[in-house]
Amino acid sequence: MGKLFSAHGAARWLSFFAGWVVLGRIGAIDLAAGLVISALATALSLHLLPALGPDPINPRATLAYAARFFAGSLRAGWDVAWRVAARPPRVNPGVLTVPCAVPQGLARDAFRALASLQPGTLPLAGQGPDLRVHCLDITTPVATALDADAAAFLAMADAPPHG
């Protein structure tokens, strides 16, 4: 129960509660229920996925990653729209194998989940340090973009690259 009142517990509780508020109504009873359910979800998440260390998240790097992610998403969205709206469509789809600095396991899965939200690319499972990526146009610099994204992702946890 002590973990619930730690900095990690407070951050998780705030995240769960923010999700509750965003997805629900904002009445007194709804907020009270959200407080209790967020606390229960936090206790369960701390039990199932304990905190990684004294300060696992670098706030500045997280903000930098979020800014990079949203800017890249807008650019990629416009690029995809332009490619498929052109006559004939300017696409050259395929699967590329690119090196990935994010270590395998939970970190790689989280990176793949975030990278899959970018229009035009879909990271697939890979072997070892490589990642297979389905992309809308294999002639674009996918490896360079994913390498920069991986570096920004690893900076959030001050983690060293894999390899």
N, C-alpha and C positions, 0 to 999 in steps of 0.2 A: 504493500500500500504506500510505502514511502516513495517509491518511484513515481507515483502519480503526482506527487507534489514537487518533483524535481523540475529543472529547466526543460528537460526533454518531455516530461509529462505535460507541462504547461503548454509547450509548443504544439504537441499533438492534440491536446484538448482544444486549444484555440482553433486548430485546423478542422477538427471534427465539428466544432460548434459553428464555425464559419460556413462549412458545408451544409449544416442543418438550416441555418438562416437563409442561405441562398436558395436551397431547394424547397423550403417550407413557407408557411405563413408566419407573420410576425405579430402574434397576439401574446398576451401574458401567459396563457396556458401553454401555447406552443413553445415559447422561449424557456419556460420552466422545464418542460419535457425535454427540450434540447439540451439544457444544462445537465440533466441527469443522464440522458442517453449518451451524450458526448463523454461524460466521465466514465461510464461503463465501457464505451468503445475504446477509450484511452487505456483503461486498465487492461482490457483484453489485448490491445495491440502491443502494450509494453510487455505483456507476458509472452505473446507469440513472436514478437520481433523486438528484442531488447535494444536499447540504445547502443550505438557502436563505440562510444568513447566520450571523453569530456566535452567535446564540441565538434560533432561530426559534420556540421553544415557551416560553410563559410557564407555569411549573409551577402557580402559584396559580390562574390562570385555567383551566388544564386541569382541576384538581381541582374548581373551581367548576362548570365545564361538566359534568363527570362526575356530580357530585351533582345538578345540575339535570336532566340527562338521565335518571338512574335514578328520581328522584322523579317527573318528568313521565311516565315510562314506566309507573310503578305507577298514577298517577292516571288516565292514559289507558286503561290496561288495565281498571281497575275501571269506568270510564265506558263503554267498549265493551261489557263484560260486562253491565252494567246495561241499556244500550240494547237489546241484542239479546235479552236474557232477558225484557224487559217484553212484555206482551201487550196490545195489538199492539206490535211492535217500534218503538221510538222512534228511527227513523233517517230521514234526509233526504239521501241521498247525492247527490254532484255534484262537479263540477270548478270550482274557483275560480282566478282569476288574482290573485296577490298580489305586491306589490313585495318584492324580496329584496336586501338590502344586501351579500350575499356576491358578489364579482366572478365573472364567468364564467370557466370553465377548470377546472383541477384543484381549486381551493378550492371552487367551486360544486358540483362533482361529489362531493367529500368531504362537504360539508354535506348534499346531497340524500341520500347514502347513510346518514348518521347520522339524518337526519330521517325517513327511510323506516322506521326501526326503531321509531318511536313508533306505538303502536296508534291506529287511527282516521284516519290521514292517510298519503298516499303522494305525495311530491313528484314531479312529472313534469318534462320538459324545458320550458323557457320561452324567451322572446325578450327580449333586452336585460336590463333590470333586473327584469323580471317572472318569476315562477315559477308554473307551473300546479300545483295541488295537488288530488288526488282526496281527498275527505274523506267520512266516514261521515255527518256532519251539517253541511250548509252554513250553518246558522244559528248555529253556535258561532263564537267569536272566533279563527278560524284565523290570520288575518293578524297579529293582535296576538301570538299565541303564537310564530309563525314569526319575527316581527321580534325578539322577545326572545331566541329561540334563536340567530338569526343574530348578534346583538350579542355573546352569550356565546361563540359560535364564533369570531368575529373577534378577540375579546379573547385567545384562546389564542395567537394568533400576533402579537399587538399590531398587527394589520392595520387600516388605515382602511376604513370602509365604502365600498362602490361608489357612484359617482354624482357 
